[in-house]
Amino acid sequence: MTVNRADLGPLELTDGRWGIGDATRPGTHWVELRPDGLHQHEPDAEGQLVPWSRVMTGIRITWGKHARNTASRGKYTLKGMVADRDGGWLHLTLRDPYEDHQLRFDQHARPYRAVDALRLEALLRRLTEEGRLRLLGDPEWVGRAAASLAGGKNRWVTDGSLEQAVAEALAAAGPGSP
């Protein structure tokens, strides 16, 4: 696997900060991974912070212009690329109060490989299940995990192969900062 990549599907390192979506173009939506939580950046707004402690279950990625367009969760081309270019959404279930929540991101100009997007989603899901989402606030840890997950063949993936790739990435990334 490639170890010097600075991206994994929509996850990218920009100016020392990891984010989901295109942070380089002005006027875009993107989600920054901060030590204190997920920060939604929006054009002409302060954005919003979702603390790690509020995220419960259900992190998943869908593609399309609207968050309600959940049917586009798996729109991929025959060449193994994400088919929709209208942006994407992180869907989360939050606590205190309980609510379903979406964070919007605009896609980069580069296409995303389906396997990278699916591995990112599997990593987010696993960290949520294990109560270790705070690791995403450590840029060095995210870099090691993303490097381990990036690359490889862009082929049909199974739940088992995703779980194995994430387990290997977690081992390669190490325990992270306390």
ROSE-4610 file (N, C-alpha, C; in Angstrom, 1 decimal, always signed):
// ROSE-4610
residu = [M/M/M/T/T/T/V/V/V/N/N/N/R/R/R/A/A/A/D/D/D/L/L/L/G/G/G/P/P/P/L/L/L/E/E/E/L/L/L/T/T/T/D/D/D/G/G/G/R/R/R/W/W/W/G/G/G/I/I/I/G/G/G/D/D/D/A/A/A/T/T/T/R/R/R/P/P/P/G/G/G/T/T/T/H/H/H/W/W/W/V/V/V/E/E/E/L/L/L/R/R/R/P/P/P/D/D/D/G/G/G/L/L/L/H/H/H/Q/Q/Q/H/H/H/E/E/E/P/P/P/D/D/D/A/A/A/E/E/E/G/G/G/Q/Q/Q/L/L/L/V/V/V/P/P/P/W/W/W/S/S/S/R/R/R/V/V/V/M/M/M/T/T/T/G/G/G/I/I/I/R/R/R/I/I/I/T/T/T/W/W/W/G/G/G/K/K/K/H/H/H/A/A/A/R/R/R/N/N/N/T/T/T/A/A/A/S/S/S/R/R/R/G/G/G/K/K/K/Y/Y/Y/T/T/T/L/L/L/K/K/K/G/G/G/M/M/M/V/V/V/A/A/A/D/D/D/R/R/R/D/D/D/G/G/G/G/G/G/W/W/W/L/L/L/H/H/H/L/L/L/T/T/T/L/L/L/R/R/R/D/D/D/P/P/P/Y/Y/Y/E/E/E/D/D/D/H/H/H/Q/Q/Q/L/L/L/R/R/R/F/F/F/D/D/D/Q/Q/Q/H/H/H/A/A/A/R/R/R/P/P/P/Y/Y/Y/R/R/R/A/A/A/V/V/V/D/D/D/A/A/A/L/L/L/R/R/R/L/L/L/E/E/E/A/A/A/L/L/L/L/L/L/R/R/R/R/R/R/L/L/L/T/T/T/E/E/E/E/E/E/G/G/G/R/R/R/L/L/L/R/R/R/L/L/L/L/L/L/G/G/G/D/D/D/P/P/P/E/E/E/W/W/W/V/V/V/G/G/G/R/R/R/A/A/A/A/A/A/A/A/A/S/S/S/L/L/L/A/A/A/G/G/G/G/G/G/K/K/K/N/N/N/R/R/R/W/W/W/V/V/V/T/T/T/D/D/D/G/G/G/S/S/S/L/L/L/E/E/E/Q/Q/Q/A/A/A/V/V/V/A/A/A/E/E/E/A/A/A/L/L/L/A/A/A/A/A/A/A/A/A/G/G/G/P/P/P/G/G/G/S/S/S/P/P/P]
num = [1/1/1/2/2/2/3/3/3/4/4/4/5/5/5/6/6/6/7/7/7/8/8/8/9/9/9/10/10/10/11/11/11/12/12/12/13/13/13/14/14/14/15/15/15/16/16/16/17/17/17/18/18/18/19/19/19/20/20/20/21/21/21/22/22/22/23/23/23/24/24/24/25/25/25/26/26/26/27/27/27/28/28/28/29/29/29/30/30/30/31/31/31/32/32/32/33/33/33/34/34/34/35/35/35/36/36/36/37/37/37/38/38/38/39/39/39/40/40/40/41/41/41/42/42/42/43/43/43/44/44/44/45/45/45/46/46/46/47/47/47/48/48/48/49/49/49/50/50/50/51/51/51/52/52/52/53/53/53/54/54/54/55/55/55/56/56/56/57/57/57/58/58/58/59/59/59/60/60/60/61/61/61/62/62/62/63/63/63/64/64/64/65/65/65/66/66/66/67/67/67/68/68/68/69/69/69/70/70/70/71/71/71/72/72/72/73/73/73/74/74/74/75/75/75/76/76/76/77/77/77/78/78/78/79/79/79/80/80/80/81/81/81/82/82/82/83/83/83/84/84/84/85/85/85/86/86/86/87/87/87/88/88/88/89/89/89/90/90/90/91/91/91/92/92/92/93/93/93/94/94/94/95/95/95/96/96/96/97/97/97/98/98/98/99/99/99/100/100/100/101/101/101/102/102/102/103/103/103/104/104/104/105/105/105/106/106/106/107/107/107/108/108/108/109/109/109/110/110/110/111/111/111/112/112/112/113/113/113/114/114/114/115/115/115/116/116/116/117/117/117/118/118/118/119/119/119/120/120/120/121/121/121/122/122/122/123/123/123/124/124/124/125/125/125/126/126/126/127/127/127/128/128/128/129/129/129/130/130/130/131/131/131/132/132/132/133/133/133/134/134/134/135/135/135/136/136/136/137/137/137/138/138/138/139/139/139/140/140/140/141/141/141/142/142/142/143/143/143/144/144/144/145/145/145/146/146/146/147/147/147/148/148/148/149/149/149/150/150/150/151/151/151/152/152/152/153/153/153/154/154/154/155/155/155/156/156/156/157/157/157/158/158/158/159/159/159/160/160/160/161/161/161/162/162/162/163/163/163/164/164/164/165/165/165/166/166/166/167/167/167/168/168/168/169/169/169/170/170/170/171/171/171/172/172/172/173/173/173/174/174/174/175/175/175/176/176/176/177/177/177/178/178/178]
x = [+0.8/+0.0/+0.9/+0.3/+1.0/+1.1/+2.3/+2.4/+2.6/+2.7/+2.9/+1.7/+0.5/-0.6/-1.1/-1.7/-2.3/-3.8/-4.4/-5.8/-6.3/-7.6/-8.3/-9.8/-10.1/-11.4/-11.5/-12.6/-12.8/-12.0/-11.3/-10.5/-9.1/-8.7/-7.5/-6.8/-5.5/-4.7/-4.4/-4.9/-4.7/-4.1/-3.0/-2.4/-2.3/-1.9/-1.7/-3.0/-4.2/-5.5/-6.1/-6.6/-7.4/-8.8/-9.4/-10.8/-11.4/-12.7/-13.5/-14.2/-13.8/-14.3/-13.2/-13.5/-12.5/-12.4/-11.3/-11.0/-10.2/-9.8/-8.9/-9.7/-10.9/-11.6/-12.5/-12.5/-13.4/-14.8/-15.6/-17.1/-17.5/-16.7/-17.2/-17.5/-18.3/-18.6/-17.5/-17.0/-16.1/-16.2/-15.7/-15.8/-14.3/-13.9/-12.6/-12.6/-11.6/-11.4/-10.5/-11.1/-10.4/-10.2/-9.3/-9.2/-10.6/-11.4/-12.6/-13.9/-13.7/-14.9/-14.8/-16.0/-16.1/-16.6/-15.9/-16.3/-16.7/-18.0/-18.6/-18.2/-17.5/-17.2/-18.2/-18.7/-19.7/-19.4/-19.7/-19.5/-20.3/-19.7/-20.3/-21.0/-20.4/-21.0/-19.8/-20.1/-19.1/-18.9/-20.0/-20.0/-20.5/-20.3/-20.8/-19.8/-19.7/-18.9/-19.8/-19.5/-20.1/-19.1/-19.2/-18.2/-18.2/-17.0/-16.9/-17.8/-18.0/-18.8/-20.3/-20.7/-22.1/-22.4/-21.4/-21.6/-21.8/-22.9/-23.3/-23.0/-23.9/-23.8/-24.2/-24.1/-24.7/-23.8/-22.5/-21.7/-21.7/-22.2/-22.2/-22.0/-21.6/-21.4/-22.5/-23.1/-24.0/-23.5/-23.9/-23.4/-24.6/-24.5/-25.5/-25.7/-26.5/-26.7/-27.6/-28.4/-29.3/-29.1/-29.1/-28.9/-30.0/-31.2/-32.2/-32.1/-31.1/-30.9/-30.1/-30.7/-29.9/-29.8/-30.6/-30.5/-29.2/-28.5/-27.2/-26.0/-26.3/-25.2/-24.2/-24.6/-23.7/-23.6/-23.6/-23.5/-22.0/-21.6/-20.2/-20.2/-19.1/-19.0/-18.5/-18.6/-18.0/-16.5/-15.9/-14.4/-14.0/-15.0/-14.7/-14.5/-15.2/-15.1/-16.5/-16.4/-17.7/-18.3/-19.6/-20.2/-20.8/-21.3/-21.9/-20.9/-21.0/-20.1/-20.7/-21.9/-22.6/-22.3/-21.3/-21.0/-21.4/-21.2/-21.5/-22.0/-22.4/-22.9/-22.4/-22.0/-21.7/-23.0/-23.6/-24.8/-24.4/-24.8/-24.5/-25.7/-25.7/-26.7/-26.0/-26.7/-26.1/-26.9/-26.3/-26.9/-27.0/-27.8/-28.0/-28.2/-29.3/-30.4/-30.2/-31.0/-30.9/-31.4/-30.6/-31.1/-30.2/-30.8/-30.1/-29.5/-28.3/-27.6/-26.8/-26.7/-25.9/-24.9/-23.7/-22.6/-22.3/-22.4/-22.2/-20.7/-20.3/-19.0/-19.1/-18.3/-18.1/-17.0/-17.1/-16.1/-14.9/-13.8/-12.6/-12.8/-11.9/-11.9/-11.5/-10.6/-10.2/-11.3/-11.4/-12.4/-12.0/-12.9/-12.7/-12.8/-11.9/-12.0/-13.0/-13.9/-14.9/-14.3/-13.2/-12.6/-12.1/-11.6/-11.1/-12.3/-13.3/-14.5/-15.1/-15.2/-15.7/-14.8/-13.5/-12.6/-12.7/-12.8/-13.0/-14.3/-15.4/-16.6/-16.5/-15.8/-15.6/-14.8/-13.7/-12.9/-13.8/-14.6/-15.4/-16.4/-17.0/-18.0/-17.3/-16.1/-15.4/-15.0/-14.4/-14.0/-15.3/-16.4/-17.6/-18.1/-18.1/-18.5/-17.6/-16.3/-15.4/-15.2/-15.9/-15.9/-14.5/-13.8/-12.5/-12.5/-13.6/-13.6/-12.6/-12.2/-11.3/-9.9/-9.6/-8.4/-8.3/-9.5/-9.6/-9.1/-9.0/-8.5/-7.0/-6.3/-4.9/-4.4/-3.9/-3.5/-2.4/-1.5/-0.5/-1.1/-2.0/-2.7/-3.5/-4.3/-5.1/-4.2/-3.0/-2.1/-1.6/-1.3/-0.9/-2.0/-3.2/-4.3/-4.7/-4.7/-5.1/-4.0/-2.8/-1.7/-1.9/-2.2/-2.4/-3.6/-4.7/-5.9/-5.8/-5.0/-5.0/-4.2/-4.5/-3.8/-4.4/-3.7/-4.3/-5.1/-5.7/-6.5/-7.9/-8.4/-9.7/-10.6/-11.1/-11.9/-13.1/-14.0/-15.1/-14.7/-15.3/-14.9/-16.1/-15.7/-16.7/-16.6/-17.7/-17.6/-16.4/-16.1/-14.9/-13.6/-13.4/-12.2/-12.1/-13.2/-13.2/-12.8/-13.4/-13.0/-11.6/-11.0/-9.6/-8.7/-9.1/-8.3/-8.3/-9.4/-9.5/-8.7/-8.8/-8.0/-6.5/-6.1/-4.7/-4.3/-5.2/-4.9/-4.8/-5.7/-5.7/-4.4/-3.9/-2.7/-1.5/-1.5/-0.4/-0.4/-1.6/-1.6/-1.2/-1.4/-1.0/-2.1/-1.7/-2.8/-3.2/-2.4/-2.7/-2.4/-2.6/-2.4/-3.4/-3.0/-3.9/-5.0]
y = [-1.2/+0.0/+1.2/+2.3/+3.6/+4.2/+4.8/+5.3/+6.9/+7.5/+8.9/+9.7/+9.2/+9.8/+10.8/+11.9/+12.9/+13.0/+11.9/+11.9/+10.5/+10.4/+9.1/+9.4/+9.4/+9.8/+11.3/+11.7/+13.1/+13.6/+12.7/+13.1/+13.6/+14.8/+15.4/+16.3/+16.2/+17.1/+18.4/+19.5/+20.9/+21.8/+22.4/+23.3/+22.8/+21.5/+20.9/+20.5/+20.6/+20.2/+19.2/+18.2/+17.1/+17.6/+17.4/+17.7/+16.8/+16.8/+16.0/+17.0/+17.0/+17.9/+18.9/+19.7/+20.6/+21.9/+22.0/+23.2/+24.2/+23.9/+24.8/+25.8/+25.5/+26.4/+27.4/+28.6/+29.5/+29.2/+29.5/+29.3/+27.8/+27.0/+25.5/+25.1/+24.1/+23.4/+22.3/+22.2/+21.1/+20.9/+19.7/+19.3/+19.1/+19.9/+19.9/+18.9/+18.1/+17.2/+17.9/+18.3/+19.1/+18.3/+18.7/+18.0/+17.9/+19.0/+19.1/+18.5/+18.2/+17.6/+17.9/+17.7/+17.9/+19.4/+20.1/+21.5/+21.7/+22.1/+22.3/+23.7/+23.8/+25.1/+25.4/+26.6/+27.0/+28.3/+28.6/+29.9/+31.0/+32.1/+33.2/+32.9/+32.0/+31.7/+31.2/+31.3/+30.8/+29.3/+28.6/+27.2/+26.7/+25.4/+24.8/+23.7/+23.4/+22.4/+21.3/+20.1/+18.9/+18.2/+18.3/+17.7/+16.2/+15.6/+14.1/+13.4/+14.0/+13.3/+13.2/+14.0/+14.0/+12.9/+12.5/+11.5/+10.2/+9.5/+8.2/+7.1/+7.0/+6.0/+6.5/+5.7/+6.0/+6.8/+7.0/+7.8/+7.0/+7.7/+7.1/+8.3/+8.0/+9.0/+8.7/+9.8/+9.7/+10.8/+10.6/+11.5/+12.2/+13.4/+14.2/+15.6/+16.3/+17.7/+17.9/+16.9/+17.0/+15.9/+16.2/+15.2/+14.1/+14.4/+13.4/+12.4/+12.7/+11.8/+10.6/+9.8/+8.7/+7.5/+7.5/+6.5/+6.5/+7.7/+7.8/+7.4/+6.6/+6.2/+5.3/+4.6/+3.7/+4.0/+5.2/+5.5/+5.5/+4.4/+4.2/+3.8/+4.2/+3.8/+2.4/+1.9/+0.5/+0.5/+1.7/+1.8/+2.0/+1.9/+2.0/+3.4/+4.3/+5.7/+6.2/+7.2/+7.8/+8.5/+8.2/+8.7/+10.1/+10.4/+11.7/+12.8/+14.0/+15.1/+16.3/+16.1/+17.2/+17.4/+16.7/+16.9/+15.6/+15.8/+14.6/+15.1/+14.1/+14.4/+13.3/+13.7/+12.8/+12.8/+11.6/+11.5/+10.9/+11.6/+11.2/+11.1/+10.3/+10.3/+10.9/+12.0/+12.7/+12.5/+12.7/+12.6/+13.9/+14.1/+15.3/+16.5/+16.7/+15.8/+14.9/+13.8/+12.8/+13.4/+13.3/+13.8/+13.2/+13.1/+12.8/+14.1/+14.1/+15.3/+15.1/+16.1/+15.9/+17.0/+16.7/+17.7/+17.6/+18.8/+18.8/+19.0/+18.4/+18.7/+18.8/+19.7/+19.8/+18.9/+18.3/+17.4/+18.2/+17.5/+18.1/+17.9/+18.6/+18.5/+17.1/+16.4/+15.1/+14.1/+13.0/+12.0/+11.2/+10.6/+9.7/+8.3/+7.4/+6.0/+5.5/+4.6/+4.0/+3.3/+2.6/+1.8/+2.8/+4.0/+4.9/+5.5/+5.8/+6.4/+5.3/+4.1/+3.0/+2.7/+2.8/+2.5/+3.7/+4.9/+6.0/+5.9/+5.5/+5.3/+4.2/+3.1/+2.0/+2.4/+3.2/+3.8/+4.6/+5.5/+6.4/+5.5/+4.5/+3.7/+2.9/+2.3/+1.5/+2.4/+3.6/+4.5/+4.9/+5.1/+5.5/+4.3/+3.1/+1.9/+1.7/+2.0/+1.7/+2.9/+4.0/+5.2/+5.9/+5.8/+6.4/+7.5/+8.2/+9.2/+10.3/+10.5/+11.6/+11.4/+10.2/+10.0/+10.8/+11.1/+11.9/+13.4/+13.8/+15.1/+15.2/+14.1/+14.0/+13.9/+15.0/+15.0/+14.0/+13.7/+12.7/+11.3/+11.0/+9.7/+9.6/+10.6/+10.5/+10.3/+10.9/+10.7/+9.3/+8.7/+7.3/+6.4/+6.6/+5.7/+5.9/+7.1/+7.4/+6.8/+6.9/+6.3/+4.8/+4.2/+2.7/+2.3/+3.1/+2.7/+3.1/+4.1/+4.6/+3.6/+3.7/+2.8/+1.4/+0.5/-0.8/-0.9/-2.0/-2.2/-1.6/-1.0/-0.4/-1.5/-2.4/-3.5/-3.6/-4.5/-4.8/-5.1/-4.5/-4.8/-5.4/-6.1/-6.8/-6.2/-6.4/-5.9/-6.5/-7.8/-8.4/-7.7/-7.4/-6.8/-5.4/-4.7/-3.3/-3.4/-4.4/-4.6/-4.9/-5.8/-6.1/-4.9/-4.1/-2.9/-1.9/-1.7/-0.8/-1.4/-2.6/-3.2/-3.0/-3.3/-3.1/-1.6/-0.7/+0.7/+1.2/+0.7/+1.0/+0.5/-0.7/-1.2/-0.3/+0.0/+0.8/+2.2/+2.8/+4.2/+4.3/+3.2/+3.2/+3.7/+3.8/+4.2/+5.7/+6.6/+8.0/+8.7/+10.0/+10.9/+10.6/+10.7/+10.5/+11.5]
z = [+0.0/+0.0/+0.0/-0.5/-0.6/+0.8/+1.2/+2.5/+2.5/+1.3/+1.3/+0.7/+0.7/+0.2/+1.2/+0.8/+1.6/+1.4/+0.9/+0.8/+0.8/+1.1/+1.1/+0.7/-0.6/-1.1/-0.8/-0.1/+0.2/+1.4/+2.1/+3.2/+2.7/+3.1/+2.5/+3.5/+3.5/+4.3/+3.6/+4.2/+3.5/+4.6/+4.4/+5.3/+6.7/+6.8/+8.1/+8.8/+8.2/+8.8/+7.9/+8.5/+7.8/+7.7/+6.6/+6.4/+5.3/+5.4/+4.4/+3.5/+2.2/+1.2/+0.8/-0.2/-0.8/+0.0/+0.8/+1.6/+0.9/-0.4/-1.1/-1.9/-2.4/-3.2/-2.3/-2.6/-1.8/-2.1/-1.0/-1.1/-1.1/-0.5/-0.4/+1.0/+1.1/+2.3/+2.5/+3.7/+4.1/+5.6/+6.0/+7.4/+7.9/+8.9/+9.5/+10.7/+10.7/+11.9/+12.9/+14.0/+15.0/+16.3/+17.2/+18.4/+19.2/+19.1/+19.9/+19.1/+17.8/+17.1/+15.6/+15.0/+13.6/+13.4/+12.6/+12.4/+10.9/+10.8/+9.4/+9.0/+7.9/+7.3/+6.2/+6.2/+5.2/+4.6/+3.4/+2.8/+3.6/+3.9/+4.5/+5.8/+6.6/+7.9/+8.8/+10.1/+11.1/+11.1/+10.6/+10.7/+12.0/+12.2/+13.5/+13.9/+15.2/+15.7/+16.3/+16.0/+16.6/+17.4/+18.8/+19.6/+19.5/+19.6/+19.4/+20.4/+21.6/+22.6/+22.2/+21.3/+20.8/+19.8/+19.1/+18.0/+18.6/+18.3/+18.8/+17.8/+16.8/+15.8/+14.5/+13.5/+12.2/+11.3/+11.5/+10.5/+9.2/+8.2/+6.9/+5.9/+4.7/+3.6/+2.5/+2.1/+0.9/-0.1/-1.3/-2.4/-3.0/-3.4/-4.0/-3.5/-4.1/-3.8/-2.5/-2.2/-1.0/-0.1/+1.2/+2.3/+2.3/+1.9/+1.9/+0.7/-0.2/-1.3/-0.9/+0.0/+0.5/-0.5/-1.5/-2.5/-3.3/-3.2/-3.9/-3.0/-2.0/-1.1/-1.9/-2.9/-3.6/-5.1/-5.5/-6.9/-7.3/-7.9/-8.3/-9.8/-10.5/-11.9/-12.1/-13.3/-13.5/-13.4/-13.5/-13.3/-11.8/-10.9/-9.5/-9.0/-9.5/-9.1/-8.5/-7.6/-7.2/-8.3/-8.6/-9.8/-9.7/-8.5/-8.3/-8.1/-8.7/-8.5/-7.8/-7.3/-6.7/-5.2/-4.7/-3.2/-2.5/-1.2/-0.3/+1.1/+1.9/+3.2/+4.2/+5.4/+6.5/+7.3/+7.5/+8.3/+9.7/+10.7/+12.1/+13.0/+14.0/+15.0/+16.2/+16.8/+17.9/+19.2/+20.3/+21.6/+22.3/+23.3/+24.1/+23.3/+22.7/+22.5/+21.3/+21.3/+20.2/+19.0/+17.9/+16.6/+15.5/+14.3/+13.1/+12.6/+12.1/+11.7/+10.5/+9.6/+8.4/+8.3/+7.8/+7.6/+6.1/+5.4/+4.0/+3.6/+2.5/+1.9/+0.4/-0.2/-1.6/-2.1/-3.2/-3.7/-4.3/-4.3/-5.0/-6.5/-7.3/-8.7/-9.1/-8.3/-8.6/-8.3/-9.1/-8.8/-7.6/-6.9/-5.8/-6.2/-5.8/-6.0/-5.0/-5.5/-4.6/-3.4/-3.6/-2.5/-1.5/-1.8/-0.8/+0.0/-0.7/+0.0/+0.9/+0.5/+1.3/+2.5/+2.3/+3.4/+4.4/+4.0/+4.9/+5.7/+5.1/+5.8/+6.8/+6.4/+7.4/+8.6/+8.3/+9.4/+10.4/+9.8/+10.6/+11.5/+10.8/+11.5/+12.6/+12.4/+13.4/+14.6/+14.3/+15.4/+16.2/+15.6/+16.3/+17.2/+16.7/+17.4/+18.6/+18.5/+19.6/+20.5/+20.2/+21.1/+21.0/+19.8/+19.7/+18.6/+18.4/+17.3/+17.6/+18.9/+19.2/+18.5/+18.1/+17.4/+16.1/+15.5/+14.3/+14.5/+15.7/+16.0/+16.1/+16.0/+16.0/+14.5/+13.9/+12.5/+12.2/+13.1/+12.8/+12.7/+13.7/+13.7/+12.4/+12.0/+10.8/+9.6/+9.5/+8.4/+8.3/+9.5/+9.4/+9.0/+9.5/+9.2/+7.7/+7.2/+5.8/+4.9/+5.2/+4.4/+4.3/+5.4/+5.4/+4.6/+4.6/+3.9/+2.4/+2.0/+0.7/-0.2/-1.5/-2.4/-2.5/-3.0/-3.2/-4.5/-4.8/-6.0/-5.8/-6.8/-6.8/-7.4/-6.6/-7.1/-6.1/-6.5/-5.7/-4.3/-3.3/-1.9/-1.1/-0.1/+0.7/+2.1/+3.0/+4.3/+5.0/+4.8/+5.4/+5.0/+3.7/+3.3/+3.8/+4.0/+4.6/+6.0/+6.8/+8.2/+8.3/+7.5/+7.5/+7.3/+6.2/+5.9/+7.1/+7.7/+8.8/+10.0/+10.3/+11.4/+11.2/+10.0/+9.6/+9.8/+9.4/+9.5/+10.9/+11.7/+13.2/+13.8/+13.5/+14.0/+13.5/+12.2/+11.7/+12.2/+12.5/+13.1/+14.5/+15.2/+16.6/+17.6/+18.8/+19.8/+19.7/+19.2/+19.1/+20.4/+20.4/+21.5/+22.6/+23.9/+25.0/+25.0]
